[in-house]
Amino acid sequence: MTGLALMNCKISERKLIGFKYCGGCNPVINRAQLVQDIQRRLSAEFTLATDQSPTQWDIGILVCGCLSACADKPDFRNLARRWIIIAGNSVDYGDAPEKDLAEIVLNKLKL
């Protein structure tokens, strides 16, 4: 979509994104800063969901502070059609420097 088309994009046509978090007991990354960076850089074709959203998310982003990804549980997998898993310094279990995590997630959102 072009910039003008994105500005005119109806909310119903946007992809719904939701975030889930681990408990934060042993973080090796700054989860809050990472999520703020992702949210700030999201294009207009996406809209953020809340936990109260009655609609299944198009994409869920699980934000775990360490590599154990303990919050990756089947209980909430039905909240989204597709998931991107951030676990410490990795995205979908591929290692990456913390400074690159937001960019990797944003690129995966385009797929």
PyMOL CGO cylinders between C-alpha atoms (Angstrom):
from pymol import cmd
from pymol.cgo import CYLINDER

trace = [
    CYLINDER, 0.00, 0.00, 0.00, 1.12, 3.54, -0.61, 0.3, 1, 1, 1, 1, 1, 1,
    CYLINDER, 1.12, 3.54, -0.61, 1.32, 6.10, 2.19, 0.3, 1, 1, 1, 1, 1, 1,
    CYLINDER, 1.32, 6.10, 2.19, -1.92, 7.77, 1.09, 0.3, 1, 1, 1, 1, 1, 1,
    CYLINDER, -1.92, 7.77, 1.09, -3.73, 4.44, 0.89, 0.3, 1, 1, 1, 1, 1, 1,
    CYLINDER, -3.73, 4.44, 0.89, -2.54, 3.57, 4.40, 0.3, 1, 1, 1, 1, 1, 1,
    CYLINDER, -2.54, 3.57, 4.40, -3.85, 6.86, 5.78, 0.3, 1, 1, 1, 1, 1, 1,
    CYLINDER, -3.85, 6.86, 5.78, -7.26, 6.05, 4.33, 0.3, 1, 1, 1, 1, 1, 1,
    CYLINDER, -7.26, 6.05, 4.33, -7.13, 2.41, 5.46, 0.3, 1, 1, 1, 1, 1, 1,
    CYLINDER, -7.13, 2.41, 5.46, -10.34, 1.54, 7.31, 0.3, 1, 1, 1, 1, 1, 1,
    CYLINDER, -10.34, 1.54, 7.31, -9.92, 0.05, 10.75, 0.3, 1, 1, 1, 1, 1, 1,
    CYLINDER, -9.92, 0.05, 10.75, -11.74, -3.10, 9.61, 0.3, 1, 1, 1, 1, 1, 1,
    CYLINDER, -11.74, -3.10, 9.61, -9.09, -3.59, 6.89, 0.3, 1, 1, 1, 1, 1, 1,
    CYLINDER, -9.09, -3.59, 6.89, -6.16, -3.30, 9.28, 0.3, 1, 1, 1, 1, 1, 1,
    CYLINDER, -6.16, -3.30, 9.28, -4.36, -6.29, 10.74, 0.3, 1, 1, 1, 1, 1, 1,
    CYLINDER, -4.36, -6.29, 10.74, -5.03, -6.69, 14.45, 0.3, 1, 1, 1, 1, 1, 1,
    CYLINDER, -5.03, -6.69, 14.45, -1.86, -7.08, 16.54, 0.3, 1, 1, 1, 1, 1, 1,
    CYLINDER, -1.86, -7.08, 16.54, -1.78, -8.19, 20.18, 0.3, 1, 1, 1, 1, 1, 1,
    CYLINDER, -1.78, -8.19, 20.18, 1.03, -8.45, 22.73, 0.3, 1, 1, 1, 1, 1, 1,
    CYLINDER, 1.03, -8.45, 22.73, 1.40, -11.04, 25.50, 0.3, 1, 1, 1, 1, 1, 1,
    CYLINDER, 1.40, -11.04, 25.50, 4.16, -10.96, 28.10, 0.3, 1, 1, 1, 1, 1, 1,
    CYLINDER, 4.16, -10.96, 28.10, 6.01, -13.36, 30.35, 0.3, 1, 1, 1, 1, 1, 1,
    CYLINDER, 6.01, -13.36, 30.35, 6.22, -12.62, 34.08, 0.3, 1, 1, 1, 1, 1, 1,
    CYLINDER, 6.22, -12.62, 34.08, 9.55, -10.83, 33.69, 0.3, 1, 1, 1, 1, 1, 1,
    CYLINDER, 9.55, -10.83, 33.69, 11.39, -12.83, 36.36, 0.3, 1, 1, 1, 1, 1, 1,
    CYLINDER, 11.39, -12.83, 36.36, 14.75, -13.05, 34.56, 0.3, 1, 1, 1, 1, 1, 1,
    CYLINDER, 14.75, -13.05, 34.56, 14.86, -10.58, 31.64, 0.3, 1, 1, 1, 1, 1, 1,
    CYLINDER, 14.86, -10.58, 31.64, 18.00, -10.18, 29.55, 0.3, 1, 1, 1, 1, 1, 1,
    CYLINDER, 18.00, -10.18, 29.55, 16.34, -7.55, 27.32, 0.3, 1, 1, 1, 1, 1, 1,
    CYLINDER, 16.34, -7.55, 27.32, 14.38, -4.39, 28.01, 0.3, 1, 1, 1, 1, 1, 1,
    CYLINDER, 14.38, -4.39, 28.01, 10.90, -5.65, 27.13, 0.3, 1, 1, 1, 1, 1, 1,
    CYLINDER, 10.90, -5.65, 27.13, 9.10, -2.34, 27.66, 0.3, 1, 1, 1, 1, 1, 1,
    CYLINDER, 9.10, -2.34, 27.66, 11.50, -0.42, 25.44, 0.3, 1, 1, 1, 1, 1, 1,
    CYLINDER, 11.50, -0.42, 25.44, 11.30, -3.10, 22.74, 0.3, 1, 1, 1, 1, 1, 1,
    CYLINDER, 11.30, -3.10, 22.74, 7.49, -3.05, 22.66, 0.3, 1, 1, 1, 1, 1, 1,
    CYLINDER, 7.49, -3.05, 22.66, 7.42, 0.76, 22.63, 0.3, 1, 1, 1, 1, 1, 1,
    CYLINDER, 7.42, 0.76, 22.63, 9.83, 0.72, 19.68, 0.3, 1, 1, 1, 1, 1, 1,
    CYLINDER, 9.83, 0.72, 19.68, 7.67, -1.78, 17.79, 0.3, 1, 1, 1, 1, 1, 1,
    CYLINDER, 7.67, -1.78, 17.79, 4.46, 0.16, 18.53, 0.3, 1, 1, 1, 1, 1, 1,
    CYLINDER, 4.46, 0.16, 18.53, 6.02, 3.48, 17.51, 0.3, 1, 1, 1, 1, 1, 1,
    CYLINDER, 6.02, 3.48, 17.51, 7.18, 2.05, 14.18, 0.3, 1, 1, 1, 1, 1, 1,
    CYLINDER, 7.18, 2.05, 14.18, 4.01, 0.13, 13.22, 0.3, 1, 1, 1, 1, 1, 1,
    CYLINDER, 4.01, 0.13, 13.22, 2.55, 1.26, 9.93, 0.3, 1, 1, 1, 1, 1, 1,
    CYLINDER, 2.55, 1.26, 9.93, -1.08, 2.36, 9.58, 0.3, 1, 1, 1, 1, 1, 1,
    CYLINDER, -1.08, 2.36, 9.58, -2.05, -1.05, 8.18, 0.3, 1, 1, 1, 1, 1, 1,
    CYLINDER, -2.05, -1.05, 8.18, -1.89, -2.42, 11.75, 0.3, 1, 1, 1, 1, 1, 1,
    CYLINDER, -1.89, -2.42, 11.75, -3.98, -1.68, 14.81, 0.3, 1, 1, 1, 1, 1, 1,
    CYLINDER, -3.98, -1.68, 14.81, -3.21, -2.74, 18.38, 0.3, 1, 1, 1, 1, 1, 1,
    CYLINDER, -3.21, -2.74, 18.38, -5.61, -4.97, 20.28, 0.3, 1, 1, 1, 1, 1, 1,
    CYLINDER, -5.61, -4.97, 20.28, -6.23, -4.98, 23.99, 0.3, 1, 1, 1, 1, 1, 1,
    CYLINDER, -6.23, -4.98, 23.99, -6.62, -8.07, 26.18, 0.3, 1, 1, 1, 1, 1, 1,
    CYLINDER, -6.62, -8.07, 26.18, -10.35, -7.35, 26.14, 0.3, 1, 1, 1, 1, 1, 1,
    CYLINDER, -10.35, -7.35, 26.14, -10.55, -7.59, 22.35, 0.3, 1, 1, 1, 1, 1, 1,
    CYLINDER, -10.55, -7.59, 22.35, -13.38, -9.97, 21.41, 0.3, 1, 1, 1, 1, 1, 1,
    CYLINDER, -13.38, -9.97, 21.41, -11.80, -10.55, 18.00, 0.3, 1, 1, 1, 1, 1, 1,
    CYLINDER, -11.80, -10.55, 18.00, -9.02, -13.06, 17.34, 0.3, 1, 1, 1, 1, 1, 1,
    CYLINDER, -9.02, -13.06, 17.34, -5.81, -11.20, 16.58, 0.3, 1, 1, 1, 1, 1, 1,
    CYLINDER, -5.81, -11.20, 16.58, -4.25, -11.60, 13.15, 0.3, 1, 1, 1, 1, 1, 1,
    CYLINDER, -4.25, -11.60, 13.15, -0.79, -11.66, 14.75, 0.3, 1, 1, 1, 1, 1, 1,
    CYLINDER, -0.79, -11.66, 14.75, 0.23, -12.12, 18.37, 0.3, 1, 1, 1, 1, 1, 1,
    CYLINDER, 0.23, -12.12, 18.37, 3.64, -11.06, 19.63, 0.3, 1, 1, 1, 1, 1, 1,
    CYLINDER, 3.64, -11.06, 19.63, 4.81, -12.96, 22.70, 0.3, 1, 1, 1, 1, 1, 1,
    CYLINDER, 4.81, -12.96, 22.70, 7.44, -10.98, 24.58, 0.3, 1, 1, 1, 1, 1, 1,
    CYLINDER, 7.44, -10.98, 24.58, 9.56, -13.13, 26.90, 0.3, 1, 1, 1, 1, 1, 1,
    CYLINDER, 9.56, -13.13, 26.90, 12.53, -11.57, 28.65, 0.3, 1, 1, 1, 1, 1, 1,
    CYLINDER, 12.53, -11.57, 28.65, 14.77, -14.64, 28.50, 0.3, 1, 1, 1, 1, 1, 1,
    CYLINDER, 14.77, -14.64, 28.50, 15.47, -17.60, 26.23, 0.3, 1, 1, 1, 1, 1, 1,
    CYLINDER, 15.47, -17.60, 26.23, 13.34, -20.06, 28.21, 0.3, 1, 1, 1, 1, 1, 1,
    CYLINDER, 13.34, -20.06, 28.21, 10.15, -18.52, 26.73, 0.3, 1, 1, 1, 1, 1, 1,
    CYLINDER, 10.15, -18.52, 26.73, 8.20, -19.92, 29.67, 0.3, 1, 1, 1, 1, 1, 1,
    CYLINDER, 8.20, -19.92, 29.67, 5.06, -18.01, 28.65, 0.3, 1, 1, 1, 1, 1, 1,
    CYLINDER, 5.06, -18.01, 28.65, 4.83, -19.89, 25.33, 0.3, 1, 1, 1, 1, 1, 1,
    CYLINDER, 4.83, -19.89, 25.33, 1.81, -21.94, 26.43, 0.3, 1, 1, 1, 1, 1, 1,
    CYLINDER, 1.81, -21.94, 26.43, -0.91, -23.62, 24.36, 0.3, 1, 1, 1, 1, 1, 1,
    CYLINDER, -0.91, -23.62, 24.36, -3.60, -21.99, 26.57, 0.3, 1, 1, 1, 1, 1, 1,
    CYLINDER, -3.60, -21.99, 26.57, -3.49, -18.67, 24.73, 0.3, 1, 1, 1, 1, 1, 1,
    CYLINDER, -3.49, -18.67, 24.73, -2.41, -19.78, 21.25, 0.3, 1, 1, 1, 1, 1, 1,
    CYLINDER, -2.41, -19.78, 21.25, -5.99, -19.37, 20.01, 0.3, 1, 1, 1, 1, 1, 1,
    CYLINDER, -5.99, -19.37, 20.01, -5.84, -15.61, 20.75, 0.3, 1, 1, 1, 1, 1, 1,
    CYLINDER, -5.84, -15.61, 20.75, -4.05, -15.09, 17.41, 0.3, 1, 1, 1, 1, 1, 1,
    CYLINDER, -4.05, -15.09, 17.41, -3.91, -16.73, 14.00, 0.3, 1, 1, 1, 1, 1, 1,
    CYLINDER, -3.91, -16.73, 14.00, -0.11, -16.39, 13.90, 0.3, 1, 1, 1, 1, 1, 1,
    CYLINDER, -0.11, -16.39, 13.90, 2.54, -15.77, 16.55, 0.3, 1, 1, 1, 1, 1, 1,
    CYLINDER, 2.54, -15.77, 16.55, 5.93, -14.09, 16.63, 0.3, 1, 1, 1, 1, 1, 1,
    CYLINDER, 5.93, -14.09, 16.63, 7.94, -15.25, 19.65, 0.3, 1, 1, 1, 1, 1, 1,
    CYLINDER, 7.94, -15.25, 19.65, 10.51, -12.95, 21.23, 0.3, 1, 1, 1, 1, 1, 1,
    CYLINDER, 10.51, -12.95, 21.23, 12.57, -14.86, 23.79, 0.3, 1, 1, 1, 1, 1, 1,
    CYLINDER, 12.57, -14.86, 23.79, 15.49, -12.88, 25.17, 0.3, 1, 1, 1, 1, 1, 1,
    CYLINDER, 15.49, -12.88, 25.17, 17.85, -12.08, 22.32, 0.3, 1, 1, 1, 1, 1, 1,
    CYLINDER, 17.85, -12.08, 22.32, 15.92, -14.13, 19.77, 0.3, 1, 1, 1, 1, 1, 1,
    CYLINDER, 15.92, -14.13, 19.77, 12.91, -13.87, 17.47, 0.3, 1, 1, 1, 1, 1, 1,
    CYLINDER, 12.91, -13.87, 17.47, 11.18, -17.12, 16.54, 0.3, 1, 1, 1, 1, 1, 1,
    CYLINDER, 11.18, -17.12, 16.54, 14.17, -18.87, 18.13, 0.3, 1, 1, 1, 1, 1, 1,
    CYLINDER, 14.17, -18.87, 18.13, 16.73, -17.23, 15.83, 0.3, 1, 1, 1, 1, 1, 1,
    CYLINDER, 16.73, -17.23, 15.83, 19.43, -15.33, 17.75, 0.3, 1, 1, 1, 1, 1, 1,
    CYLINDER, 19.43, -15.33, 17.75, 19.76, -11.58, 17.22, 0.3, 1, 1, 1, 1, 1, 1,
    CYLINDER, 19.76, -11.58, 17.22, 21.31, -8.61, 19.01, 0.3, 1, 1, 1, 1, 1, 1,
    CYLINDER, 21.31, -8.61, 19.01, 18.82, -6.72, 21.19, 0.3, 1, 1, 1, 1, 1, 1,
    CYLINDER, 18.82, -6.72, 21.19, 19.22, -3.59, 19.05, 0.3, 1, 1, 1, 1, 1, 1,
    CYLINDER, 19.22, -3.59, 19.05, 17.89, -5.53, 16.00, 0.3, 1, 1, 1, 1, 1, 1,
    CYLINDER, 17.89, -5.53, 16.00, 14.88, -7.24, 17.61, 0.3, 1, 1, 1, 1, 1, 1,
    CYLINDER, 14.88, -7.24, 17.61, 12.28, -4.57, 16.77, 0.3, 1, 1, 1, 1, 1, 1,
    CYLINDER, 12.28, -4.57, 16.77, 13.38, -4.42, 13.12, 0.3, 1, 1, 1, 1, 1, 1,
    CYLINDER, 13.38, -4.42, 13.12, 13.20, -8.22, 12.82, 0.3, 1, 1, 1, 1, 1, 1,
    CYLINDER, 13.20, -8.22, 12.82, 9.70, -8.28, 14.32, 0.3, 1, 1, 1, 1, 1, 1,
    CYLINDER, 9.70, -8.28, 14.32, 8.53, -5.47, 12.01, 0.3, 1, 1, 1, 1, 1, 1,
    CYLINDER, 8.53, -5.47, 12.01, 9.86, -7.39, 8.99, 0.3, 1, 1, 1, 1, 1, 1,
    CYLINDER, 9.86, -7.39, 8.99, 8.05, -10.54, 10.13, 0.3, 1, 1, 1, 1, 1, 1,
    CYLINDER, 8.05, -10.54, 10.13, 4.80, -8.57, 10.42, 0.3, 1, 1, 1, 1, 1, 1,
    CYLINDER, 4.80, -8.57, 10.42, 5.01, -7.88, 6.68, 0.3, 1, 1, 1, 1, 1, 1,
    CYLINDER, 5.01, -7.88, 6.68, 5.02, -11.59, 5.80, 0.3, 1, 1, 1, 1, 1, 1,
]
cmd.load_cgo(trace, "trace")
